[in-house]
Amino acid sequence: KKVERRFQSARELINDLRKAEPDTEPLRTEPTRNNLPEQLTRFIGRQQEVAEIRSLLAKTRLLTLTGSGGIGKTRLALQAAADCLTQYGDGTWFVELEALSDAALVAQTVAFTLGVREEKGRSLNDSLFDYLKGKNLLLVLDNCEHLIDSCAEIADALLRSSANLRVLATSREALGITGELVFRVPPLSAPNPEEELDSRTLSRHESVQLFVDRARSVKPNFAINVQNAPALARVCARLDGIPLAIELAASRVKILSMEQIDVRLNDRMDLLTGGSRTALPRHQTLLAAIDWSYNLLTDMEQLLFRRLSVFLGGWTLEAAETVCAGGGIQQNDVLELLSELVDKSLVLAEEREGEQRFRFMVTLLQYARNRLTQAGESEDLLRRHASFFLTLAEQGEQNLVGSDQKLWLQRLGTEHENMRVILGWTLEKDPETALRLAGALGRFWYLRGYMGEGRKWLARALEQEGPSVNLPRRAKVLIAAGRIATVQTE
């Protein structure tokens, strides 16, 4: 070797080797303008929701679509994103988080989607922040609920790093960070099965449109006719307008008639299976979709979720605190736990006649009751449920003859479904309570004109015999039954 090529020190050797190395700096691939997945089925309805989401994205930088499992959050987000592609010059990017189990990989998944790679001597987050600076871009973070803290952190950091970034997230609960706007995804519109509907009127409802479209994918000649219209209306109404449930039910038309599907919905968890083989497991059955949400709850939230299934027709905060507290739940914890269930889209909150009430969708109610039965907690809970509403009925009875009559007629009417459940249960398990409750409701049934129903319950309460039956209470029930009988025979 020539002398000039000899190295005088290790430092010179290292420097020379570095000069000889090829440029190993990772290349940042320039992505295409969007990566939204092509949809294999038609998007049905939701025009108003899509328009509202597009409008909200123009006003806020973080919009989170929330709702229960199977309500259609992902599909709605994809449609809204597809409809406003031209508004984001640097693209619209869909980040699928559903299959991710490691919270530490959220930022990496976002970076990979955007084509950002790790660089020597820099953190991936710094590279991601630099890439987004000045970009006019929409980022869709899908299925955030099981990684909620990490998703909240990365969304907050990304929004702070780029003034023109918009984030559209889907989750069963809100991310809970500054600047977030929450859009609760409603169910599809459903018909009232008690109304007389022809095929044209029925087809105006989104849930019916979805059912028919998906039914035709397995039975091309499926159509609404005079024979199947009533059952179709009942099925769509009973499925709460939940798209996943409707699609699973529609897949059964290849082997079941509409009437058979309607009947079998009494055990909907067994019927509503058989989703697409390419879907993730929790979207292949309705049970799996709800299991996913339930398993993300804390032990205390699961306990309250199960106990709330004792109510029918909804409940107030006071009722939940009285009936569901105890055995692991303090009464002053109920408000916070109930709020969490509302935030996680498992309980609906709504104002009725100036009072805040809560309720389950029917599908979630059945699931919660199954869980309650499996846990062996039903008996004690039903007794507390009966005790609370017996007290309410007896209080109402006293107020039905004064200036508050209208208020108490309304209140007892709102809780009538709960009263019916209690009457049915106590007639078998606690005849004395059944007698008291029937007697307390006698005036309510009379004033509201529920003559036939009231007379039936009063008669059943009077059938209870034995030495323990309280004679004054029995006499009270007899008087109430006689008053109603007199009106019915006039």
Secondary structure, 3 states (H helix, E strand, C coil): CCHHHCCCCHHHHHHHHHHHCCCCCCCCCCCCCECCCCCCCCCCCCHHHHHHHHHHHCCCCEEEEECCCCCCHHHHHHHHHHHCHHHCCCCEEEEECCCCCCHHHHHHHHHHHHCCCCCCCCCHHHHHHHHHCCCCEEEEEECCHHHHHHHHHHHHHHHHHCCCEEEEEEECCCCCCCCEEEEECCCCCCCCCCCCCCHHHHCCCHHHHHHHHHHHHHCCCCCCCCCCHHHHHHHHHHCCCCHHHHHHHHHHHHCCCHHHHHHHHHHHHHHCCCCCCCCCHHHCCHHHHHHHHHHCCCHHHHHHHHHHHHCCCCECHHHHHHHHCCCCCCHHHHHHHHHHHHHCCCCEEEEECCEEEEECCHHHHHHHHHHHHHHCCHHHHHHHHHHHHHHHHHHHHHHCCCCCHHHHHHHHHHCHHHHHHHHHHHHHHCHHHHHHHHHHHHHHHHHHCCHHHHHHHHHHHHCCCCCCCCHHHHHHHHHHHHHHHHHHHC
